Amino acid sequence: MNDWSLIKLLSSLHDDIEGRLAIARRSFAHPVTKGDASEKVWLELFQTYLPQRYQAAKAHVVDSAGTFSEQIDVVVFDRQYSPFIFKYEGQTIIPAESVYAVFEAKQTISSDLVHYAQKKIASVRRLHRTSLPIPHAGGTYPPRPLPHIFGGLLTFESDWKPPLGQPLLDTLGHGEAEGRLDIGCVAAHGMFGCGNGGCHAISPVGKPATAFLFELIALLQSSATVPMIDIRAYAKWLAS
């Protein structure tokens, strides 16, 4: 008799994430410590369950013009085609061409934190990205179009009542396009998404963290592979 249960496995994944976020919120008094613990929960989820072509880290993003983004809590990036990742004294720097998605991780979602996340995400999307022609046996393919960088917000709870109601949707709809949140998870309540047709919430979702993870993977699958990076554009800084 087969005692495995897919429903139980997927439910347990969400329960683990929600439980760890709740413990971090209850147990740590210092806001920075509490925030670091929450970031670690989300990072470990991505590092464990995303396909291996993707990696996730807390990082700054840099472009070949030497412009840096603000520090981002969770950067989902490519390592299969990206040769240039810099690490020093616990700091990770990722080239803009390598980035698939960026997320801010907070304890709760609120109007101020949505706008804060939009600002952080815009600092990545504004960066310059190179894209070289791709050589192949019969010649070269033209440069790959730059894929959309997904952006989102990850939290445990919501400051709104209802947690994912119209005030949230109205807030998500404001702001510049460069900062748009494409997807987000409020682990205790549900998830949300925004696209060209506007924003919507899925609430209640029985197991929001698992549903969010699957939706993120689906979005990443729909995205083109990162462009072929012009590494010489970065190498020019060696002569400076």
C-alpha positions in Angstrom: 0.0 0.0 0.0 1.3 3.4 -1.0 1.2 5.8 2.0 2.5 8.9 0.1 0.2 11.8 -0.3 0.9 14.7 -2.7 -1.7 16.8 -0.9 0.0 16.3 2.4 3.5 17.0 0.9 2.4 20.3 -0.6 0.5 21.3 2.5 3.5 20.6 4.7 5.7 22.8 2.5 3.3 25.8 3.2 2.9 24.9 6.8 6.7 24.9 7.3 7.1 28.4 5.7 4.2 30.0 7.5 5.3 28.4 10.8 8.9 29.6 10.5 7.7 33.2 9.6 5.4 33.2 12.6 8.2 32.1 14.9 10.5 34.8 13.5 7.8 37.4 14.1 7.1 36.3 17.7 10.5 35.4 18.9 12.8 38.3 17.9 12.3 41.7 19.4 14.9 43.6 17.4 13.4 44.7 14.0 16.6 44.0 12.0 17.0 40.5 13.5 13.3 39.8 12.8 13.7 41.0 9.2 16.9 39.0 8.6 15.1 35.8 9.9 12.2 36.4 7.5 14.5 37.0 4.6 16.3 33.7 5.3 13.0 31.7 5.3 12.1 33.0 1.8 15.7 32.6 0.5 15.9 29.0 1.7 12.5 28.3 0.0 13.8 29.5 -3.3 17.3 27.9 -3.0 15.7 24.6 -2.2 12.8 24.4 -4.6 13.6 26.5 -7.7 15.1 24.6 -10.7 18.9 24.6 -10.5 19.3 27.0 -13.5 18.1 29.7 -11.0 19.9 30.8 -7.8 18.6 33.2 -5.1 20.6 35.5 -2.9 20.5 38.8 -1.1 22.4 41.1 -3.3 23.1 44.4 -5.1 22.7 44.4 -8.9 25.2 46.3 -11.1 25.3 47.2 -14.8 28.2 47.8 -17.2 27.9 51.5 -16.8 28.9 51.1 -13.1 25.4 51.9 -11.7 24.3 49.9 -8.7 20.8 49.0 -7.5 19.7 49.3 -3.9 20.3 46.2 -1.9 17.6 43.6 -2.7 16.4 41.0 -0.2 16.0 38.2 -2.7 17.4 38.3 -6.3 16.6 35.3 -8.5 19.4 35.1 -11.1 20.9 32.8 -13.7 24.2 30.9 -13.2 24.1 28.7 -16.2 24.9 31.5 -18.7 26.2 34.2 -16.3 30.0 34.0 -15.6 30.2 37.2 -13.5 29.1 37.0 -9.9 31.2 38.9 -7.3 31.3 38.0 -3.6 33.3 39.8 -0.9 32.9 39.9 2.9 29.3 38.6 2.7 28.3 41.0 -0.1 27.0 39.6 -3.4 27.1 41.7 -6.6 25.1 40.4 -9.6 25.3 41.7 -13.2 22.0 43.1 -14.4 21.9 40.8 -17.4 21.6 37.8 -15.0 18.5 38.8 -13.1 15.2 37.1 -13.6 13.3 38.4 -10.5 13.7 40.6 -7.4 11.7 40.6 -4.2 11.5 42.5 -1.0 10.8 40.4 2.2 9.0 42.1 5.1 7.0 41.1 8.1 3.7 42.7 6.9 2.3 44.3 3.8 1.1 47.9 4.0 0.8 50.9 1.7 4.2 52.2 2.8 5.9 48.9 2.3 4.3 48.4 -1.2 5.8 51.8 -2.2 9.1 50.9 -0.6 9.3 47.6 -2.6 8.3 49.4 -5.8 11.2 51.8 -5.3 13.7 49.0 -4.7 12.5 47.0 -7.7 12.6 50.1 -10.0 16.3 50.5 -9.0 17.0 47.2 -10.7 14.8 47.6 -13.8 16.4 51.0 -14.6 19.8 49.4 -15.0 21.4 49.0 -18.4 21.5 45.5 -19.8 23.7 44.3 -22.7 22.7 41.6 -25.2 25.1 40.2 -27.7 24.4 38.2 -30.9 24.5 34.5 -30.3 26.9 32.4 -32.4 25.8 29.0 -33.7 27.0 26.5 -36.3 25.3 28.2 -39.2 26.1 31.8 -38.2 24.7 34.0 -35.5 21.3 34.7 -34.0 20.4 38.3 -33.4 20.7 39.6 -29.8 18.0 38.2 -27.5 15.3 40.7 -26.5 15.7 41.7 -22.9 13.2 39.7 -20.7 11.0 41.4 -18.2 12.4 41.3 -14.7 9.7 40.1 -12.3 9.3 42.0 -9.0 7.4 41.2 -5.9 6.8 41.5 -2.1 6.9 38.6 0.4 5.3 39.0 3.8 3.8 36.9 6.6 0.8 39.1 7.5 -1.1 42.1 6.2 -1.9 45.5 7.9 -5.2 45.7 6.0 -8.6 44.3 6.9 -9.5 42.3 4.8 -5.9 41.3 4.3 -6.0 41.2 0.5 -8.9 43.5 -0.2 -9.5 46.6 -2.4 -7.1 48.9 -0.4 -4.2 46.5 -1.4 -5.3 46.4 -5.0 -5.6 50.2 -5.2 -2.1 50.6 -3.7 -0.6 48.1 -6.1 -2.1 49.9 -9.0 -0.3 53.2 -8.2 3.2 54.0 -9.0 5.5 54.0 -12.1 5.6 51.0 -14.4 9.3 50.4 -13.5 8.3 49.6 -10.0 5.2 47.4 -10.6 4.9 44.4 -8.4 4.1 41.4 -10.6 3.5 38.9 -7.8 3.5 38.6 -4.0 2.7 36.3 -1.1 1.1 37.1 2.2 1.8 33.7 3.8 -0.9 33.8 6.4 -3.7 34.9 3.9 -3.0 34.4 0.2 -1.2 35.8 -2.8 -1.6 38.6 -5.4 -0.6 39.3 -9.0 -0.5 42.3 -11.3 -0.4 42.4 -15.1 -1.5 44.5 -18.1 -5.1 43.8 -17.1 -4.7 45.2 -13.6 -4.1 43.6 -10.1 -6.0 40.7 -8.5 -5.8 38.9 -5.2 -6.3 35.2 -4.6 -7.7 34.9 -1.1 -8.1 32.8 0.8 -5.7 30.3 -0.7 -5.5 27.1 1.4 -1.7 27.0 1.2 -0.5 30.4 -0.1 3.3 29.8 0.1 3.1 26.6 -2.0 0.7 28.3 -4.5 3.1 31.3 -4.7 6.1 29.1 -5.3 4.4 27.2 -8.2 3.1 30.5 -9.7 6.6 32.0 -9.6 8.1 28.9 -11.3 5.4 29.2 -14.0 6.4 32.9 -14.5 10.0 32.0 -14.7 9.3 29.3 -17.3 7.4 31.8 -19.4 10.4 34.2 -19.4 13.1 34.0 -22.0 16.6 32.9 -21.0 18.8 35.8 -19.9 20.6 37.6 -22.7 24.2 36.8 -23.7 26.2 39.3 -21.5 28.8 41.5 -23.1 31.5 40.8 -20.6 33.9 43.2 -22.4 31.5 46.0 -21.4 32.3 45.3 -17.8 36.0 44.6 -18.5 36.5 48.2 -19.7 36.5 49.3 -16.1 39.9 47.5 -15.6 41.4 50.4 -17.6 39.9 53.1 -15.4 
